[in-house]
């Protein structure tokens, strides 16, 4: 809930980031109920991965970027602990990242 309009959320990077992360999270939760996978997050100290999804036989770490920022504070640490996991970056400027639109349209494979 906010008294601010969508223009203000989209114009400010920090607010846009929260909005995009919430949208991706809501999408993953809705999809998980239909497809039978778990949605979690991971944090170790100050390193984090926005979402971790797990099916019976696969694991994917998802970092969500709401703007042109790059960097993934916990992705490398998570993948060191779970080398079998797929890395997925939604939005942002990192090489190999998918767009937020592609992700929310279901055009991105979540698991290997």
C-alpha positions in Angstrom: 0.0 0.0 0.0 1.3 3.4 -0.9 0.0 6.9 -1.6 2.6 7.2 -4.4 1.7 6.7 -8.0 3.3 4.3 -10.4 5.4 7.0 -12.0 7.3 7.6 -8.7 7.9 3.9 -8.2 9.3 3.5 -11.7 11.4 6.6 -11.6 13.2 5.8 -8.3 15.6 2.8 -8.7 15.2 1.6 -5.1 11.4 1.6 -5.2 11.4 0.1 -8.7 13.7 -2.6 -7.4 11.3 -3.5 -4.6 8.3 -3.5 -7.0 10.1 -5.7 -9.5 11.3 -8.2 -6.9 7.8 -8.4 -5.4 6.3 -9.0 -8.8 8.8 -11.8 -9.6 8.2 -13.3 -6.2 4.5 -13.3 -6.5 4.8 -14.9 -10.0 7.0 -17.6 -8.7 4.7 -18.4 -5.8 1.7 -18.6 -8.1 3.6 -20.8 -10.6 4.9 -23.0 -7.8 1.4 -23.9 -6.7 0.6 -25.1 -10.2 3.9 -26.8 -10.9 4.8 -28.2 -7.5 8.1 -26.6 -6.7 9.2 -24.7 -3.5 10.1 -21.0 -3.4 12.6 -19.9 -0.7 15.3 -17.3 -0.3 18.9 -17.7 0.9 21.1 -15.5 3.1 24.4 -16.1 4.8 25.7 -13.1 6.6 25.3 -10.1 4.3 25.2 -12.3 1.1 21.8 -13.2 -0.2 20.0 -14.7 -3.2 16.6 -13.2 -3.8 14.8 -16.5 -4.6 15.8 -20.1 -4.6 13.4 -22.6 -6.2 13.5 -26.3 -5.8 11.7 -29.1 -7.6 12.2 -32.8 -6.8 15.3 -33.0 -8.8 16.5 -29.5 -9.6 17.6 -26.2 -7.9 17.7 -22.7 -9.3 19.1 -19.5 -7.7 17.4 -16.3 -8.9 18.7 -12.8 -8.6 16.2 -10.0 -9.5 17.4 -6.6 -10.6 15.0 -3.7 -10.9 17.2 -1.4 -13.0 20.5 -1.2 -14.7 22.5 -2.3 -11.6 24.8 -5.3 -11.8 26.4 -7.5 -9.2 25.0 -10.4 -7.3 25.9 -10.2 -3.6 25.4 -13.9 -2.8 25.1 -15.7 -6.1 28.8 -16.9 -6.2 28.7 -18.1 -2.6 25.4 -19.9 -3.1 26.7 -21.6 -6.3 29.9 -22.6 -4.4 27.7 -24.4 -1.9 25.3 -25.8 -4.5 27.2 -26.2 -7.8 24.4 -28.2 -9.3 22.1 -25.2 -9.2 21.1 -23.2 -12.2 21.9 -19.4 -12.1 19.1 -17.1 -13.3 19.3 -13.3 -13.3 16.1 -11.4 -14.0 16.5 -7.8 -15.2 19.6 -5.6 -14.8 22.7 -5.3 -16.9 24.5 -8.6 -16.3 25.5 -10.6 -19.3 23.0 -13.5 -19.8 20.2 -11.8 -17.8 16.7 -12.3 -19.0 14.3 -9.3 -19.0 11.6 -8.9 -16.4 9.0 -9.1 -19.1 10.4 -12.5 -20.4 10.3 -13.8 -16.9 6.8 -12.7 -16.0 5.5 -14.0 -19.3 6.8 -17.5 -18.5 9.3 -17.4 -21.4 12.3 -18.4 -19.2 13.0 -22.0 -18.2 13.2 -22.2 -14.4 15.1 -25.5 -14.2 17.7 -27.4 -16.2 
